[in-house]
Amino acid sequence: MPAAIELNQLCKSFGAGLPDAIKSISASLGKNRITGLVGPDGAGKTTLMRLMAGLLAPTQGSLRVLGVDPLQASHSLHEQLAYMPQKFGLYEDLTVLENLTLHADLRHVVGVDRQAAFQRLLTLTDLSAFTGRFAGKLSGGMKQKLGLACSLLGSPKLLLLDEPSVGVDPISRRELWKMVRDLCAKGITVVWCTSYLDEAQLCDDVMLMNQGELVAFGHPQQISASMQGRSVLVSGVQGNQRQALTRLLRAPQVTDGVIQGKKLRLVLRDAATLPDFDALDAGPNVNVQLTQPNLEDAFISLLGGGPGGESELAKVMPQVELDASVPRDGVIHAQQLSKQFGDFVATDRVTFKVQQGEIFGLLGPNGAGKSTTFKMMCGLLKPSAGQAQVMGIDLKTRAAQARQHLGYMAQKFSLYTNLTVLQNLKFFSGLYGLSGQRQTAKITQMVDVFAFSAYLKTPAGQLPLGFKQRLALACCVMHEPQLLFLDEPTSGVDPVTRREFWNHINSLTQKGVTVMVTTHFMDEAQYCDRIALVYQGRIIASGTPDALKLSVASSRRPDPSMEDAFVSLVEQANL
């Protein structure tokens, strides 16, 4: 069977003095298959996808898509190819039906064919009941489904999806995957760009890219098999899990490591060569067992290993000391907290406490009410009822005073994209009350910690995603807050950048900083000490990550993942 896409020594450069975005890539992508495109920030994934779509011209080499050159046969290819970019291509001030109508006009889908297509796609995406809702009012998962529906108008043979599941909860992500699998079974070829390696494992083939080069290509299990004997689970380590991981990542025998509940998952540099646990003060009860390697283990190894466990940020942050006015039973309190928008109850009598130095996670499907709860705890929304306190300060009556104690990192990073890196640092430090020599010293410190010196004059909107995340974190910690509120802080970033970010967060908690986080990335949720699962405005389950997983364990599924727990608990709440 001929390939759907043929790449032959493909290169793409954006000008003299700049590194090649694509460096001599050759590969053959099969028809009626899902090929995952993965790699760290700046690897060239989006550039490659735009070349496939005919939006960019190659600098060297050749590319054939569905048997034709995408530039020379752009008109005929347009009828057979659908491209869903990262930003959906939706108009948020148009309704669901108006967006579909616009895209149908662009693809010349008219008359009886249009009505049949609308009915088919609305049924496929389960959006039939929402045709009159503005796209900007849809949840993240529903936006992605609408974007997919608009892309599928005209019955394309090739579907290019650039990060379609960013910001989408696990339930919606599973629905999205089922939809795409069904399309593939009906004869559509799919290229799926993703930063989630657990998601890439679901693909038929995977292209691993780094710095414009293709470093691995094949079936996910084939790539993972090269790691046999190098992935281990470590349990029984004494003391704090985060401190233990930091120590283990210093060992030369360890190339990567993450927290998985009460266990640590390590990737060894060489098979069966363990670190000296005694020298690392791991305690007498350490237990090590081999575990099946996954694609993320292979990904990190192929890139030369993870970023280690050290945090330059934590080294320059002071130890948090609480004064006598802060309640001893917790630095964050929500008591019967509720928020209504008209007749709609977004948050319904939510209660929880967070201790100093704890990482507390708010999880939930899109539209569950977690972001509303989160914003009330930051003082950005006033509760309709109940009480929200941080550091003993009532957010309803003294929100401005409370905000001086916290740093807030929003979903979209809250950066001013037209301002340079330096201008953003100056603006946010001033916003938090820094001025004069103290402001200058803190900005200099952040530039050194996050390696911003080469980007100081670069507008924030032009930064690579990983540097946008670093800048957002720098902006929210310059005033040395005792509390950090992180709203989906790693959405869309690659595993290496995600590890670097959590190294900072884990190390800051050891300085006494308290963290409250929302996330849709379930492996990330396991860094939390405790989790509250929010659904339909209420907390339906709470506890440690291991306790939540154990609550849904069964003889059929004795060792559920965090995603399994999330989906099962929400399904149980619907019964």
Secondary structure as GFF3:
##gff-version 3
##sequence-region A 1 575
A	DSSP	beta_strand	5	12	.	.	.	ID=ss1
A	DSSP	beta_strand	22	29	.	.	.	ID=ss2
A	DSSP	beta_strand	34	38	.	.	.	ID=ss3
A	DSSP	alpha_helix	45	52	.	.	.	ID=ss4
A	DSSP	beta_strand	60	65	.	.	.	ID=ss5
A	DSSP	alpha_helix	74	78	.	.	.	ID=ss6
A	DSSP	beta_strand	81	84	.	.	.	ID=ss7
A	DSSP	alpha_helix	96	106	.	.	.	ID=ss8
A	DSSP	alpha_helix	111	125	.	.	.	ID=ss9
A	DSSP	three_ten_helix	128	130	.	.	.	ID=ss10
A	DSSP	three_ten_helix	135	137	.	.	.	ID=ss11
A	DSSP	alpha_helix	140	151	.	.	.	ID=ss12
A	DSSP	beta_strand	158	162	.	.	.	ID=ss13
A	DSSP	alpha_helix	170	185	.	.	.	ID=ss14
A	DSSP	beta_strand	189	193	.	.	.	ID=ss15
A	DSSP	alpha_helix	197	200	.	.	.	ID=ss16
A	DSSP	beta_strand	205	210	.	.	.	ID=ss17
A	DSSP	beta_strand	213	218	.	.	.	ID=ss18
A	DSSP	alpha_helix	220	225	.	.	.	ID=ss19
A	DSSP	beta_strand	231	235	.	.	.	ID=ss20
A	DSSP	alpha_helix	241	249	.	.	.	ID=ss21
A	DSSP	beta_strand	254	260	.	.	.	ID=ss22
A	DSSP	beta_strand	263	268	.	.	.	ID=ss23
A	DSSP	beta_strand	287	290	.	.	.	ID=ss24
A	DSSP	alpha_helix	295	302	.	.	.	ID=ss25
A	DSSP	alpha_helix	312	316	.	.	.	ID=ss26
A	DSSP	beta_strand	332	341	.	.	.	ID=ss27
A	DSSP	beta_strand	344	354	.	.	.	ID=ss28
A	DSSP	beta_strand	359	363	.	.	.	ID=ss29
A	DSSP	alpha_helix	370	377	.	.	.	ID=ss30
A	DSSP	beta_strand	385	390	.	.	.	ID=ss31
A	DSSP	beta_strand	393	394	.	.	.	ID=ss32
A	DSSP	alpha_helix	399	403	.	.	.	ID=ss33
A	DSSP	beta_strand	406	409	.	.	.	ID=ss34
A	DSSP	alpha_helix	421	431	.	.	.	ID=ss35
A	DSSP	alpha_helix	436	450	.	.	.	ID=ss36
A	DSSP	three_ten_helix	453	455	.	.	.	ID=ss37
A	DSSP	three_ten_helix	460	462	.	.	.	ID=ss38
A	DSSP	alpha_helix	465	477	.	.	.	ID=ss39
A	DSSP	beta_strand	483	487	.	.	.	ID=ss40
A	DSSP	alpha_helix	495	509	.	.	.	ID=ss41
A	DSSP	beta_strand	514	518	.	.	.	ID=ss42
A	DSSP	alpha_helix	522	525	.	.	.	ID=ss43
A	DSSP	beta_strand	530	535	.	.	.	ID=ss44
A	DSSP	beta_strand	538	543	.	.	.	ID=ss45
A	DSSP	alpha_helix	545	551	.	.	.	ID=ss46
A	DSSP	alpha_helix	562	574	.	.	.	ID=ss47
###
